Amino acid sequence: MPFIEPQDRTEREELKVKIRPEVIREINEYADYLKSEQWYVVQELLRKSIAGDKEFTKWKAENPGVASAETKRTRAA
């Protein structure tokens, strides 16, 4: 069973990032394996990584609204 599920077709926003070439190769290979797009693989790996961070989950529960307020400021810039 793959670590992430195959791609769905929900709405998405753009985020520009710079990634090392060897990581991009791995992402592309994993996308081929899943028969999914590159952006989806990155998205799902990030989602699973963030969800698995117990300290962040605790911090987020203790600081409701802080992360969403920062996101709004970043997108407005």
N, C-alpha and C positions, 0 to 999 in steps of 0.2 A: 504494500500500500504506500503511495507517495506521501511525503511529509505535508504537502498542501494539495488541496482539491483542484480539479481542472477549472479553468476560467469560466466565470459567468459574464454577463453582458450589462452590468450596472453602470450608471453614470460615474464619471471620474473627472478629476481636475489634474492639471499639469504641475509637475515639480521637477525643476532642473537640478541634477546632481552630477558630480564627477566621480567616476568609479574606476579603480585600477583595471587594466586590460585583462588580467588573469581572472578577475572576478566576473567581468563581463562575459568571458568565454564560458565560465561555469553557469552563469545565468542563462545564456543562450542554449547551452546543452540541456539544462533543466527544462527550459521552455519547450525545446524539441521533444523531450521525453514526455512532457505533459500535453503536448499538442496545444500549447497556449502561447500567448504573446509575452514578450519580454517584460513589459510594464506590469503584467499580472503577477508574474513570478516575484518581482521585486516587492510589489504591494503585499502579497501574501506572506512572504518571508518576514517582512517588517511587522506585519500584523501579529504573526505568531511569536516573534521575538519580543515585541512590546507586551503582549498578553502574558508571556511567560516571566516577565520581570516582576517578581513579588514585591520588591521595594518600591517600584514605580506604582504598582497597583495600590499599595498601602498609601503612598504619598498622594495619589490622585483622589482616594477616598477621603483623606484628611484635608484636602485643598480643593473642594468642588468649585468649578468655574474658573480656576486659575489658568489651567491649560487652554480652555476655550477662549478666554480673553486674550491670551498671548497669540493664539492662532488668528484671531480677528485683526490684531495689530499688525502681524506679519503680512497677511494677505492685503491689507489696506495700503501698505508701503509700496 
